[in-house]
Each structure stands twice: as C-alpha cells, then as structure tokens.
Amino acid sequence: MIAVLSPAKTLDYESDLPRIAATRPRLGDEAATLARAAARLPQKRLSALMKISPALAKLNADRFRDFADAPERPAMFAFAGDVYTGLEAKSLDEPALPFAQDHLRLLSGLYGLLRPLDAIRPYRLEMGTRWAPRRDRLTDWWGDRIADLLARDVEAEGSATILNLASQEYWAAVEGRLPAGIRVIAVDFRDGDRFISFHAKKARGMMARWMIEHRITEIDAMRGFDSDGYRFVPAESDDNRWRFAR
C-alpha cells in the first residue's frame, strides 16, 4: 500500500532538521522547467493566477527567479500546513523514515510526485493553476507523467493499492490515468455528520503517520485507524471510499 498526500502552501525552512540523507526528486528536471517558465510571469499575473496578495506574489516571483540557488530540505519536513501538523514528521523515530520513503507519496504542482525525503526548494504552485508552459492548465502539462511514476511505485511496492489522502485538486493529476489493476481507496473524515476542512486535512496527516508508525502495508488494517477519536464507519463506507468519524 502507498498513501498519497497533498502538499502545503505553508513552508518551513527555518526549524532544525533531524540528521537524514535527502534524496533527489525524480521529476526534478520538470520542476526546473516549470520554475523557469513561471519566473517569466509578471507579479500581477502571478497574483491573479494564484489569487494571492501583491506581497505574496512578489515573494513567489522572487522564489521562481532564484529557484536554482534556493535552499533545499526534504519535502516531508519542508511542508508545514494542516496536513503536516497531523503528520508530525519531526517526531517520527529514525527507523520510521525508510518506511515512509517506501510507502508515502506527496503530490506537487511543481515537482509532480515526491517521496518524503526528496529535497525541494521553496515554491508555491498549486495543481489547480490555470497556467502552464504551452498549456491551459497545469494538469494538462503534467499529462500522464505523475500517474505513470505513481503506478511504477505501486508496482514496485507490490500491493496494487493506493490510500488516497489527497485533496480533489491534487488527485485530479492522477485520476483516470492509473492502470486498471490498481485499487484506490479514498477517505472521508467527519466530525459527527459534518465535514470540517481544517480537521479533515489534519486527519489525513494523522492517518499517514499512523500507517508509518505501525508499519502497515495491508489496506484492510487501515480500518483500525483511531487517532484523535476517529473510528471507521462501516455503514457509511464502501469498497472504494471509507468514512471515519468522531
């Protein structure tokens, strides 16, 4: 089983890191191509595309301009949004990291598909962006490349199963592009009957962490996830979509 998460807009390049050996993103050349193309966009265009303030547009224009020389850190420790609050990567013990590297993948608008220890540079480029070099949308530019790489990872891992903990925006880069033999299970997190975005994002990270901590490789065992009061709800689940509520 491989679990898939979305990235985060919030980044952390300041806090201390554990002593780990970073790996290289396998779609790093594509990331560099996108960064060079984005560096040619005026700040006003970036602001409109990303729906961000002029100050954030300047920050990201500077990031793309200086991308080749920017600092790097492993993706699992660079992302710092709600999902990664739930993942709490820095408190994982050292033996958990190789397991995470084999069983967790992070989707990315810029890097395509990341392993947790792949070194990334600061950026902001969401998968839903209606821009790409010579394309109308970023998902069109990526085409089958992300899905093909994820499929190869699933084949190498051996279970033919993906636990989809990503948002719809990011899963759109993969949906409908995977081989028919791969089973995908999406997870829906609820507080009672309510969907609360912040809590659901954090729960996705917590579920990934639970998988890593318990070294779970078989999908059925994930029904036992019980962090922060969540429980599997059989009556509201089916073969391809599971609900957890608290």
C-alpha positions as CSV (number, residue, x, y, z in Angstrom):
1,M,0.0,0.0,0.0
2,I,1.1,3.5,-0.8
3,A,-0.6,6.5,0.8
4,V,-0.8,9.8,-1.1
5,L,-1.0,13.3,0.4
6,S,-1.3,16.8,-1.0
7,P,1.5,19.3,-0.4
8,A,1.1,22.5,1.7
9,K,1.2,26.2,0.9
10,T,2.9,26.9,4.2
11,L,6.6,26.1,4.2
12,D,9.2,25.7,6.9
13,Y,12.9,26.3,6.0
14,E,13.9,27.6,9.4
15,S,13.5,25.0,12.1
16,D,16.1,22.4,12.9
17,L,16.1,19.1,11.0
18,P,17.0,15.6,12.1
19,R,20.1,14.2,10.6
20,I,18.9,12.5,7.4
21,A,20.1,11.9,3.9
22,A,17.9,13.6,1.4
23,T,17.1,12.1,-2.0
24,R,16.7,13.8,-5.3
25,P,13.2,14.4,-6.8
26,R,12.7,12.1,-9.7
27,L,10.9,14.8,-11.7
28,G,13.4,17.5,-10.8
29,D,14.1,18.4,-14.4
30,E,10.4,19.1,-14.9
31,A,10.3,21.2,-11.8
32,A,13.2,23.3,-13.0
33,T,11.4,23.8,-16.4
34,L,8.2,25.0,-14.7
35,A,10.2,27.3,-12.4
36,R,12.0,28.9,-15.3
37,A,8.7,29.4,-17.1
38,A,7.0,30.8,-14.0
39,A,9.9,33.2,-13.5
40,R,8.9,35.0,-16.7
41,L,5.4,35.8,-15.4
42,P,4.9,39.4,-14.1
43,Q,4.0,39.7,-10.5
44,K,0.5,40.9,-11.3
45,R,-0.1,37.8,-13.4
46,L,1.1,35.6,-10.6
47,S,-1.2,37.4,-8.2
48,A,-4.2,36.9,-10.4
49,L,-3.3,33.2,-11.2
50,M,-2.7,32.2,-7.6
51,K,-5.3,34.6,-6.1
52,I,-2.7,36.0,-3.7
53,S,-1.8,39.4,-2.4
54,P,0.8,41.6,-4.2
55,A,3.3,40.9,-1.3
56,L,2.9,37.1,-1.7
57,A,3.1,37.5,-5.5
58,K,6.5,39.2,-5.0
59,L,7.7,36.5,-2.7
60,N,6.8,33.8,-5.2
61,A,8.2,35.7,-8.1
62,D,11.5,36.0,-6.2
63,R,11.4,32.3,-5.4
64,F,11.0,31.4,-9.1
65,R,13.7,33.9,-10.2
66,D,16.2,32.5,-7.7
67,F,15.0,28.9,-7.8
68,A,18.2,27.3,-9.0
69,D,20.2,28.7,-6.0
70,A,17.5,28.3,-3.3
71,P,18.0,26.2,-0.1
72,E,16.7,22.7,-0.1
73,R,15.2,20.4,2.5
74,P,13.3,17.1,2.5
75,A,9.7,17.6,1.4
76,M,8.2,15.9,4.5
77,F,10.0,18.5,6.7
78,A,9.5,21.5,4.3
79,F,5.7,21.4,4.1
80,A,4.1,22.8,7.2
81,G,0.3,23.2,6.6
82,D,-2.6,21.5,8.4
83,V,-1.9,18.0,6.8
84,Y,1.7,18.2,8.1
85,T,0.6,19.3,11.5
86,G,-1.2,15.9,11.7
87,L,1.8,14.1,10.2
88,E,4.3,15.5,12.8
89,A,7.2,14.3,10.7
90,K,9.9,15.6,13.1
91,S,8.7,13.4,15.9
92,L,8.9,10.2,13.9
93,D,11.6,7.9,15.0
94,E,14.6,7.3,12.7
95,P,13.5,3.7,11.7
96,A,10.2,5.1,10.5
97,L,11.8,7.2,7.8
98,P,12.7,4.4,5.4
99,F,9.2,3.0,5.7
100,A,7.8,6.4,4.9
101,Q,10.1,6.7,1.9
102,D,8.7,3.5,0.5
103,H,5.0,3.9,1.4
104,L,4.2,7.6,1.3
105,R,4.0,9.9,-1.7
106,L,3.3,13.7,-1.9
107,L,1.7,15.2,-4.9
108,S,3.1,18.6,-6.0
109,G,2.2,21.2,-8.6
110,L,5.9,21.9,-9.2
111,Y,7.6,18.6,-8.5
112,G,4.9,16.2,-9.7
113,L,5.3,13.3,-7.3
114,L,7.7,13.4,-4.3
115,R,9.0,10.8,-1.9
116,P,9.1,12.1,1.7
117,L,12.9,12.6,1.7
118,D,13.2,14.2,-1.7
119,A,14.9,17.6,-1.3
120,I,12.8,20.5,-2.6
121,R,13.2,24.3,-2.9
122,P,10.7,26.8,-1.6
123,Y,7.8,27.4,-4.1
124,R,4.1,27.9,-4.5
125,L,2.3,26.4,-7.5
126,E,-1.0,24.7,-6.9
127,M,-2.1,21.8,-9.1
128,G,-5.3,23.6,-10.0
129,T,-3.5,26.6,-11.5
130,R,-4.9,27.6,-14.9
131,W,-1.5,28.1,-16.4
132,A,1.4,26.0,-17.7
133,P,4.0,26.4,-20.5
134,R,2.1,25.9,-23.8
135,R,-0.9,24.5,-21.9
136,D,-4.0,26.0,-20.4
137,R,-3.8,24.0,-17.1
138,L,-1.0,22.6,-15.0
139,T,-2.7,19.1,-15.0
140,D,-2.6,19.2,-18.8
141,W,1.1,20.0,-18.8
142,W,1.9,17.1,-16.5
143,G,-0.2,14.7,-18.6
144,D,0.4,11.1,-17.6
145,R,3.8,11.6,-16.0
146,I,2.7,11.8,-12.4
147,A,0.3,8.8,-12.7
148,D,2.9,6.7,-14.5
149,L,5.5,7.3,-11.8
150,L,3.0,6.6,-9.1
151,A,1.9,3.4,-10.9
152,R,5.6,2.3,-11.1
153,D,6.0,2.9,-7.3
154,V,2.8,0.9,-6.6
155,E,4.1,-2.0,-8.8
156,A,7.4,-2.0,-7.0
157,E,5.8,-1.9,-3.6
158,G,3.7,-4.9,-4.6
159,S,0.2,-4.4,-3.1
160,A,-1.5,-2.8,-6.1
161,T,-3.3,-0.4,-3.6
162,I,-3.3,3.3,-3.1
163,L,-4.7,5.0,0.0
164,N,-5.9,8.4,-1.4
165,L,-5.5,11.0,1.3
166,A,-5.0,13.9,-1.2
167,S,-7.4,16.7,-2.0
168,Q,-9.5,16.6,-5.1
169,E,-7.4,19.4,-6.6
170,Y,-4.3,17.3,-6.4
171,W,-5.8,13.9,-7.1
172,A,-7.0,15.4,-10.4
173,A,-3.5,14.9,-11.7
174,V,-3.8,11.2,-11.3
175,E,-7.5,10.4,-11.6
176,G,-8.4,8.3,-14.6
177,R,-4.7,7.8,-15.6
178,L,-3.8,4.8,-13.4
179,P,-3.8,1.2,-14.7
180,A,-7.0,-0.7,-14.2
181,G,-5.4,-3.2,-11.8
182,I,-4.6,-0.6,-9.1
183,R,-7.2,-0.3,-6.3
184,V,-7.7,3.3,-5.0
185,I,-9.4,3.9,-1.7
186,A,-10.4,7.5,-0.8
187,V,-11.0,8.5,2.8
188,D,-13.7,10.9,4.1
189,F,-13.2,12.4,7.6
190,R,-16.2,13.7,9.5
191,D,-16.9,15.4,12.9
192,G,-20.3,13.7,13.5
193,D,-22.1,14.3,10.2
194,R,-20.1,17.5,9.4
195,F,-17.2,17.9,7.1
196,I,-14.8,20.5,8.6
197,S,-11.9,21.2,6.3
198,F,-9.2,22.0,8.9
199,H,-10.0,18.9,10.8
200,A,-10.1,16.7,7.7
201,K,-6.8,18.0,6.5
202,K,-5.1,17.3,9.8
203,A,-6.7,13.8,10.0
204,R,-5.2,13.0,6.6
205,G,-1.8,13.6,8.0
206,M,-2.6,11.7,11.2
207,M,-3.7,8.7,9.2
208,A,-0.4,8.8,7.2
209,R,1.5,9.0,10.4
210,W,-0.5,6.1,11.9
211,M,0.4,4.0,8.9
212,I,4.0,4.8,9.2
213,E,4.2,4.3,13.0
214,H,2.5,0.9,12.8
215,R,4.4,-0.1,9.6
216,I,1.1,-1.0,7.9
217,T,1.4,-2.5,4.4
218,E,-2.1,-4.1,4.0
219,I,-5.0,-1.8,3.3
220,D,-7.6,-3.6,5.4
221,A,-5.5,-2.9,8.6
222,M,-6.1,0.8,8.0
223,R,-9.6,0.4,9.2
224,G,-8.1,0.3,12.6
225,F,-7.0,3.9,12.5
226,D,-8.1,5.5,15.8
227,S,-6.1,8.7,16.3
228,D,-7.7,11.6,17.9
229,G,-11.0,9.8,18.4
230,Y,-11.7,8.8,14.8
231,R,-13.3,5.5,14.1
232,F,-14.1,3.6,10.9
233,V,-17.9,3.8,10.0
234,P,-18.8,0.6,8.1
235,A,-22.4,1.6,7.4
236,E,-21.2,4.7,5.6
237,S,-18.3,3.2,3.7
238,D,-18.0,1.1,0.5
239,D,-15.1,-0.8,-1.3
240,N,-13.6,2.4,-2.7
241,R,-14.5,5.1,-0.2
242,W,-14.1,4.8,3.6
243,R,-15.6,7.1,6.2
244,F,-14.0,7.8,9.5
245,A,-15.9,9.9,12.1
246,R,-15.5,11.1,15.7
